[in-house]
Amino acid sequence: MGSGVPRVLAALPDSHAMLMEHVHGETAAAVMEQATRPEQLDAALEACGRWLARFHASTDAGMRDYRPRAVCAHLQRQRDAVLAGRRQVPLAREFAALSERVIALAPRHDGQPASAAGRHGDMNLRNIIMAGDPPGKAGIWGLDFAPAQVAPVGHDVARLLLNFAVTCTDPAQIPEGEVVPPRALAAFFRGYVFAAPGDAGIAFLLRNQIIADWARIPVAAARSDLLQQARLAALRAIARRAFPDLR
């Protein structure tokens, strides 16, 4: 079974061009869009977890005390810029309130154990290719890596899980105080055995990822682009499940 990363055949760094081995399959996003039963979503999400666990295991940097100070400092600067009008985001006051809630969570996770490994940098459902039935049976590959960097694994896990929650779930299925439906979380962690859901980096960064994704939506697109409007609506609904007092 093929797995890992498509082999690089040639690269021209100055031209930002690369020739890679062709791998047969579909993106995880496409597989999940075509799913007609919950079991199919479970299988695809579990396969994504397996691939990410193998990637993190191959770049394992050990356990560390999680320190959210840098993330919180960024959130505070971003919040202040939004409220002062120096940065534009959709629904600015709601965005700022969400930022405050996430910052307030930091002391709960500060100093708690977190796994670290190589960071993919853009771990979304479009950057995993799956082949076979069930998904991944005949091969699974990762694409589009950012420059090499060691970081808490929560960065990659949060990016992938929130991408799934936004595109493939009904927010009504998410319990209050959570970000992802329990069934989806269980499916992912059946495959992702490198760290547990209680890992401090995963728990904190999953909530921070709501803000990160929200901040990427241009204000103009939130008014005129149906896809971005749907994305923003999903993020708002998930934020209100994670932090019920935002309603």
Secondary structure as GFF3:
##gff-version 3
##sequence-region A 1 247
A	DSSP	beta_strand	2	4	.	.	.	ID=ss1
A	DSSP	beta_strand	8	12	.	.	.	ID=ss2
A	DSSP	three_ten_helix	13	15	.	.	.	ID=ss3
A	DSSP	beta_strand	17	20	.	.	.	ID=ss4
A	DSSP	beta_strand	26	27	.	.	.	ID=ss5
A	DSSP	alpha_helix	28	33	.	.	.	ID=ss6
A	DSSP	alpha_helix	38	58	.	.	.	ID=ss7
A	DSSP	beta_strand	62	65	.	.	.	ID=ss8
A	DSSP	alpha_helix	69	83	.	.	.	ID=ss9
A	DSSP	alpha_helix	92	109	.	.	.	ID=ss10
A	DSSP	beta_strand	113	118	.	.	.	ID=ss11
A	DSSP	three_ten_helix	125	127	.	.	.	ID=ss12
A	DSSP	beta_strand	128	131	.	.	.	ID=ss13
A	DSSP	beta_strand	139	142	.	.	.	ID=ss14
A	DSSP	beta_strand	150	152	.	.	.	ID=ss15
A	DSSP	alpha_helix	154	168	.	.	.	ID=ss16
A	DSSP	three_ten_helix	171	173	.	.	.	ID=ss17
A	DSSP	alpha_helix	182	191	.	.	.	ID=ss18
A	DSSP	alpha_helix	200	215	.	.	.	ID=ss19
A	DSSP	alpha_helix	219	224	.	.	.	ID=ss20
A	DSSP	alpha_helix	226	242	.	.	.	ID=ss21
A	DSSP	three_ten_helix	244	246	.	.	.	ID=ss22
###
